[in-house]
Amino acid sequence: MSIARPPGAAIQEEVPTMSMFTSETRSSTRTVGEEPTTADARSGAVVGEGVRRGWYRLLFDLGPVTVVEFAIAAGIERDTAAGWIDEQLEAGVLRVVGIDEHDDEMVLLPGEHVTALLGDHGGPELSGARVMAERHVDRMAPVVRALADIGPRGIGAFPRVAAG
């Protein structure tokens, strides 16, 4: 999937900004073709880390997960998991979808983000995610939308990043 926009077109978007401690929505306007901001670069770096370490694939396989569950599954410290997940929530890449029985937030990799972050090679495993991406492109986080603009392979278009 490629989302074509003419250079210079303004994009107005409501960006959900959620962390483990707060939730808010902010409005953001950017122009297609403009230089990325420091925040854009930071979001890109955080996404790259998740791809290199296989964390998006893990999130896709796990479904809704708490920080502790993610840390255990990824084999990392809870603080590392909490920091990375918090950055994902701030960038709009992950979403809080509920609370577990211990009052811990559960996060999810939204279906519309899956093909861009895992790479889409046309197989049946991601058929539902392809539909979600097409139907809900307006809900994509800007950093994920930029990957979707690359084309159907998303992050997989960059072998060094995808391979780790």
N, C-alpha and C positions, 0 to 999 in steps of 0.2 A: 504494500500500500504506500503510495506517495501522496503527500498533501501539497499540491502545487499552489504557490502564492506568488504574485508578481513582486519583484524587488521594490521596496519602498512602501509596500502596503502595511498599514497600521493594523495591529492585532490587539483588540481589547479583550482581556480575559480576567475572570475571577479565579484567583489561585488560592485553593484551600491551604492554609498554613497551620499545620497541626504538629504538636510535639507531645512528648509524654506528659507534659505539664499544662499545656494550654491549647486552645483551639480557636482559630479566627479565620476570617477570609479577607484577603486584601485584593484590591483591583490593580492590575498591571497593564500598561500599554507599552508595546515595543514595536519597532519597525523591522520588517523583513529585510535582511541584508545589513542591518546595523551591527556594529562591533559588539561582541559579547561583553557583558559586565563581569565584574569580579564574582558576583553571586552566580552567574551563568557558568563561569569557569569552575567554581567550587562545586556546583551541582554536577557538572560533567565529570570532575575528578571522583566524586563520591559514587557516581554511577559506574565509572570505569572500575573502581575497586570492587564493587558488587559483582560485576561481570567476571573480572579476573579470578575472584575467589569462588565463583560458582554460587553465590548467595541468592541470586534471583532464581536460578534453577531450583535451589533448595526451597525457597519461599513458594514457588509454583507447586512443587511436589507436596509441601506440607499443608497448604491452605491456611486458614486463619491460625495465627500463632502468637504467643506472648513472647516478650523479650527473653525470658528464661528458657522457654522451649526452643527458641531459635538459637540461643547460645549453646545449649546442649547439642542440638542437631548439627550445628556448624563446628563444634569443638573449639569454641572460643570463650573468653572470659565474658561474664555478664556485662561488665562495664563497656567492653568493646562493642558487644551486641547492642546495648542500649544507646551508645553514641551513634553508631551507624544507622540504626533504625530511626532515631530522632532526626538525623540529617535527611533520611528518606522521606519522613513525614513532612519536614519543613519544605522540601523541594516538591512535595505533592506526588512523589513516586509510589509511596505506600499509603494506605488509608486505615484508620482505626475503624473496625467494624463491630466491635462489641467489647464486653467485659467478661472475663472468666469467673469461676466460682471463688477465686481469691481476690477479686476486684482489680485484677491486672488487665490492662488494655490488650486487645487482640488486634493484630494488624494483618493486612492482606495485600498481596500484589494484585492490583486490579486487572481484570481480564484484558482491558484495552491497552495495557502496557506490555503484556506478555510477548507478543511477536517482536516488538522493537527491542526488548531487553534480552530475549533468549535467542533471537535470530529465527527467521521463518524460512524453512526450506521446502514448504509446501506439503509436508506430511500431515496425516490425519490427526496426530496428537494435538496440534494447535488449531484445528479447524474452528472450534468455538471461540478461541482467542482472536482469530482473524475476523470473525463476524463482530465481536465486541469492538475491535479496533475500528472497523468501518462504521459501525453505528454510533460509537461514542467518542469520536475523534475530538469533539468539543470539550470532553472531560479530561483529555490527556494533559499531564504535567508538561510544561514547556520543554524541559530537558528531554523528556521521552518523545514529545512531538518532533523535536529536532532529529532524533534517531529515526522516527517513522518517515521523515522527509527524505532520508537517505534511500529508502526503498524497502522492498519486502524482506530483505535479509536483516534489516535493522543493524544492531551492533555486530552481527555476524559478517557484515560487509568489511569489517576491519579485522583480518586474521590475527594480528598480534594481540589485539585487545581481547578478542573472543577466545583465543587459545590460552591466554594468560601469560 
